[in-house]
Amino acid sequence: MRYMWLDGYLLGKAGVTKDLQKDWNWVRYQIGGKMFAAVCLGENDEPYYITLKLEPTEGDFLRQQYEDIIPGYYMNKMHWNSIKPDGNVPDDLVKDLLDKSYHLVLSGFSKKKQKEIIENL
């Protein structure tokens, strides 16, 4: 996988937890119990896709710009997008998209819950 920094980058964010969804063979990154990113693993446990949530218009735009960004793998294709882990999407863009996904999911909580999530480290 090209983005070897991904795990440390995501776990460095406030309130993030990680687990393995065995039924799907996905490493999920969550905030407040809600997934904002996942690394989908193939049959040999190698990364197959990196999946994250974006605003629909931004996701659509990016899919037109990068052949390595596709509609979300096994997810709602309007809100979720998947990035090929050995593709040509620049690292800085992937970090930006992961940040946006994190903030998008975090903003779905009430202000009180957001504060609890971020402060209970």
N, C-alpha and C positions, 0 to 999 in steps of 0.2 A: 504494500500500500504506500502510495506517495505521501500521504498526510500522517506521518508517524507521530506528529505532535498533537494530534486531535484529542486523545484521551486526557492528557495532562491539561490541555487548554480548557476543555469542558469542565473537568473536575475542579479547576481553579476558580470557577464562577460561584458566587454566593448561593448556598442552599441546594447545590446540585447533588443528586444521588445517581448511582449507576447500578444496574442489575442485568442479568441475562434472562431474557424471555426464552426459556428452553424450547417451547412448542414451535416458535418461529425461528430460533437460533439468531436472535437479535440482541445486541448489547444496547440497552436503552439508557438514555440520559434524561433525567426527570427533574422537575422543580415542583415542589408542593404536590408530588404524586402524579403530575401530568408530564407526559413525554414531550420534549422539544427537539430531540435528535436521537438518531439510532444508527448503529453500524450493523447492517444486515450481512450476516455471514453465509457463505456458500457451504457446499457439502464438505469441503476440507477445512472448514472454519477460517477460511481466508475472507477478508472483507469483499463483499459483493457490491454493496451500495452504501452511501452515507445519505440518510434521509433526514430532512429538516422541514420546518414549517415556515412559510412566507406569505405575505399578502398576495392574493391571487394575481393582481396585475404585474407585480414584480416577478413572480415565478414564471408567468407566461413570457414576459420580456426576456428573462435569462435563458429560458429554454430555446428561444429563437436565436440567441447569441452564442450559445455553447452547446455543441452536440453531446457533450458529456453530462449535461443536466437534462433530466427527463421528468415526466410527471411521477409523483410519488409511487414507489414500488409497494404494492399492496396497501396503499393508503388513499385517502380522498385526493383525487388528482387535481382538485382546484386549490387546495391549501397546502399540500405537501409536495416536495420535490426531492428527487434522488440524484446524487452526484456519483459518477463512476470513480472509485478510489484510485485508479491508475490513469485518470484522464488528464486533460490539459486545462483544468480550471485553476487559475492562480491561487496560491496559498492565501494571499491577502484577501481575495474575494471570498474564499471558503470561510475564513475567520469572520469576515463581515456578515456573511449569511448566517453563520452559527450564532453570532451576537444578536442578529435580528430575530432569529427563531426564539432564542432565550427570552428576549424582551417581549416578544409577541405573546408568548405563553404566560410569562409573569404578569403582564398587563391585564390578562383575563381574570386575575384574582382581584378581590376588593383591596383597597389601599391598606386596610388593617391586616389582611392576610399577607400581602406583599411584604409589609414590615416584619411580620412574624417569621416569614420564610427567610428573609435576608438576615435578620438579627439572631435567629436561633442556629448558629453555626456550631 
